[in-house]
Amino acid sequence: FSFIRQVTVTSFPLLGRLFLLEIGAQLVCPVTIGKGAFRNLPNLRVLHLGNSKILQLDLDAFVGLSSLPVLRLFHNSLGDSILEERYFQDLRSLEELDLSANKITKLHPHPLFYNLTALKSVNLKPNWISNFCQTYLTRFQGKDFLFFNLGSNNLYKT
């Protein structure tokens, strides 16, 4: 646990060898992640921002992380915007995405999800998703999922 309130592009010097960054479980709310906050971490493979209760992300927070395979954003009250907006636009190598316990109510991914061709694992449990539309699921086409968890969401199909 720590007390980080804000992460910006100047928060980290160029750390070309950093592999794993865990800055989740902050004891302050909200935690704000600014535009290109992790740009100076080109070889980052695991980014753990989970369990901060309230996380505020700039739409370009993950720009520069094109080699990142694992992103953990669980339990951050991110809501529907985390799927509906372009947050993951630069994450071409993303394989594992944990969005569990984020108060997401609908499975409506941004069209850019179609470009996340390396995506193998998505965790969306437990959220508040009650239904999903087949039209929006086409954005997950072309993926070779090993794990897609929608447990504890009270689903029905429309």
C-alpha positions as CSV (number, residue, x, y, z in Angstrom):
1,F,0.0,0.0,0.0
2,S,1.1,3.5,-0.7
3,F,-0.2,7.1,-1.2
4,I,0.4,7.9,-4.9
5,R,-2.2,10.4,-6.1
6,Q,-1.0,11.0,-9.6
7,V,1.2,9.4,-12.3
8,T,2.4,11.5,-15.2
9,V,4.9,11.2,-18.0
10,T,7.5,12.8,-15.6
11,S,6.9,10.3,-12.8
12,F,9.4,7.9,-14.2
13,P,12.8,8.5,-15.8
14,L,13.7,6.4,-18.8
15,L,13.8,2.9,-17.3
16,G,14.5,0.7,-20.3
17,R,15.0,-2.5,-18.3
18,L,11.9,-2.3,-16.1
19,F,9.8,-5.4,-16.6
20,L,7.1,-5.2,-13.9
21,L,5.4,-2.1,-12.4
22,E,3.0,-2.6,-9.5
23,I,1.4,0.6,-8.2
24,G,-2.0,-0.7,-7.4
25,A,-3.6,-0.7,-3.9
26,Q,-3.3,3.0,-3.3
27,L,-4.7,4.4,0.0
28,V,-5.8,7.7,-1.5
29,C,-8.7,8.4,-3.9
30,P,-8.8,9.1,-6.7
31,V,-5.5,8.0,-8.3
32,T,-5.0,9.9,-11.6
33,I,-3.0,8.5,-14.5
34,G,-2.1,11.2,-17.0
35,K,-1.4,11.1,-20.8
36,G,1.5,8.9,-21.7
37,A,2.3,8.3,-18.0
38,F,4.3,5.1,-18.8
39,R,5.9,6.3,-22.0
40,N,9.4,6.1,-20.5
41,L,9.0,2.3,-19.7
42,P,9.3,0.8,-23.2
43,N,10.0,-2.7,-22.1
44,L,7.3,-3.0,-19.5
45,R,5.6,-6.4,-19.6
46,V,3.3,-6.2,-16.6
47,L,1.5,-3.1,-15.4
48,H,-0.5,-3.6,-12.2
49,L,-2.8,-0.7,-11.4
50,G,-5.5,-2.8,-9.6
51,N,-7.3,-2.3,-6.3
52,S,-7.0,1.5,-6.0
53,K,-10.8,1.8,-5.6
54,I,-11.1,4.9,-7.9
55,L,-8.8,5.3,-10.8
56,Q,-9.1,8.2,-13.3
57,L,-7.4,7.5,-16.6
58,D,-6.5,9.9,-19.4
59,L,-7.7,8.5,-22.7
60,D,-4.0,8.4,-23.7
61,A,-2.7,7.0,-20.4
62,F,-1.3,3.9,-22.1
63,V,0.2,5.5,-25.2
64,G,3.8,4.2,-25.7
65,L,3.1,0.8,-24.2
66,S,2.9,-1.1,-27.5
67,S,4.9,-4.0,-26.2
68,L,2.8,-4.5,-23.0
69,P,1.2,-7.9,-22.7
70,V,-0.4,-7.8,-19.2
71,L,-2.6,-5.0,-17.9
72,R,-4.3,-5.4,-14.5
73,L,-7.0,-2.7,-13.8
74,F,-9.2,-4.7,-11.4
75,H,-11.3,-3.0,-8.6
76,N,-11.0,0.6,-9.7
77,S,-14.6,1.8,-10.4
78,L,-13.8,2.4,-14.0
79,G,-17.3,1.9,-15.3
80,D,-18.5,1.4,-18.9
81,S,-16.1,4.0,-20.3
82,I,-13.1,1.7,-19.9
83,L,-14.6,-0.5,-22.7
84,E,-16.4,2.1,-24.7
85,E,-13.5,4.6,-25.1
86,R,-10.1,4.3,-26.8
87,Y,-8.0,3.6,-23.7
88,F,-6.4,0.5,-25.2
89,Q,-5.5,2.1,-28.6
90,D,-1.8,1.6,-28.4
91,L,-1.7,-1.8,-26.7
92,R,-1.0,-3.9,-29.8
93,S,0.8,-6.6,-27.8
94,L,-1.9,-6.9,-25.0
95,E,-2.5,-10.5,-24.2
96,E,-4.1,-10.3,-20.7
97,L,-6.6,-7.7,-19.5
98,D,-8.1,-7.8,-16.0
99,L,-11.1,-5.5,-15.7
100,S,-12.8,-7.4,-12.9
101,A,-14.8,-5.5,-10.2
102,N,-15.1,-2.2,-12.1
103,K,-18.8,-1.5,-12.1
104,I,-19.1,-2.2,-15.8
105,T,-22.7,-2.5,-16.8
106,K,-22.5,-3.4,-20.5
107,L,-20.3,-5.3,-22.8
108,H,-19.8,-2.6,-25.5
109,P,-16.2,-2.5,-26.5
110,H,-14.7,0.3,-28.6
111,P,-14.1,-0.6,-32.3
112,L,-10.3,-0.5,-31.5
113,F,-10.8,-3.8,-29.6
114,Y,-10.8,-5.4,-33.0
115,N,-7.1,-4.4,-33.4
116,L,-6.1,-6.2,-30.2
117,T,-5.1,-9.3,-32.1
118,A,-2.8,-10.7,-29.4
119,L,-5.6,-10.6,-26.7
120,K,-5.9,-14.1,-25.1
121,S,-7.4,-13.4,-21.6
122,V,-10.1,-11.0,-20.5
123,N,-11.5,-11.0,-16.9
124,L,-14.8,-9.2,-16.5
125,K,-16.1,-10.8,-13.3
126,P,-17.7,-9.6,-11.0
127,N,-19.1,-6.6,-12.7
128,W,-22.7,-5.4,-13.2
129,I,-23.1,-6.7,-16.8
130,S,-26.7,-7.9,-17.3
131,N,-26.8,-8.3,-21.0
132,F,-24.8,-8.1,-24.2
133,C,-25.6,-7.5,-27.8
134,Q,-24.2,-9.9,-30.5
135,T,-23.3,-6.8,-32.7
136,Y,-20.8,-5.6,-30.2
137,L,-19.2,-9.0,-29.8
138,T,-17.9,-8.8,-33.3
139,R,-15.2,-6.5,-32.0
140,F,-13.8,-9.6,-30.3
141,Q,-13.7,-11.6,-33.5
142,G,-10.3,-12.9,-34.7
143,K,-9.2,-13.4,-31.1
144,D,-7.9,-16.8,-30.0
145,F,-9.1,-16.5,-26.4
146,L,-7.9,-18.9,-23.8
147,F,-9.9,-17.2,-21.0
148,F,-12.9,-14.9,-21.1
149,N,-14.6,-14.7,-17.7
150,L,-18.0,-13.1,-17.4
151,G,-18.8,-14.9,-14.1
152,S,-20.9,-13.2,-11.4
153,N,-22.6,-10.8,-13.8
154,N,-26.2,-11.9,-14.0
155,L,-26.2,-12.2,-17.8
156,Y,-29.0,-12.6,-20.3
157,K,-28.7,-12.3,-24.0
158,T,-30.5,-9.6,-26.1
